[in-house]
Amino acid sequence: MVVEPSWIVSLTTIAESAGTWPVKLMLVGGENMSERSRRYVEEVWKTDLYLTYGQTESFGSAGTECARKNGYHLQELKFWFEIPEPDDHGHGELVFTTLSRRVMPLLRYRTSDVARFMEGTCDCDLKMLRRISKIIGRCDEMVNCGLGNISPWMFEKVLEGVNGIAHDWQVLVTRPGLRDGIEIRVELLDGVSQQAVDRAIRKSLQELFPDMARNLAMGLCEMKVAGAVRGTLRTGRKLRSIVDLRKTLFGAEAAVPSGHPA
Ligand SMILES: [Zn+2]
């Protein structure tokens, strides 16, 4: 099966009760997929799910996971990849140049995707091909706020160990008063209380990102967890992970995404 993450997760929630059919493997791409979602899909379908990386401008896959599922091996026969301005951890915007294309050649095309080159060689047969990490966010989703410098991969980690929530989540950054507000919107599974999930998220944040928990404790920002009904967060095909509403709050109209819990 070749499919997009959001579709396969939706299909899997149906397949969980309606039953699956034998699948040799799954090739999934088009947007990011959390490891939690990958495990869920693999368990239900009893198969391996491999991720690929690419976009419309790359005409399909620019990188694909191997059996190790640890980073994308880059298609370096067709593209030259660069990360021109990496941070201290090597993360930065991925830029590529097409090497052999006659139609729509691209020179240093800025993908807006933030990743890093992975060190060392893979122990699979594709060891000649360099790897990049999973995309940790889009350039426009890295937000500086009272909690610190936040990006989608952090919330993915924080929410990974939290029980009682579904796969989709979204973080809104607002400024209700003088301080920034962080609203973590999650979908609650049946019978799970919002308070229990709220406690678990704060505990997980404390353990994984103590600096952020300290900013919260010092009152640099407020954080709340908003529980939504399963299946209601995603109104379009793709769900933006982090939405910074502060820019619009003082403008003409605050563009609160649809499906916002009251
Ligand atoms: Zn490999």
Residues whose N, C-alpha, C, O or C-beta is under 5 A from the ligand:
A	BS01	ZN	C66 R68 C122 C124 L126
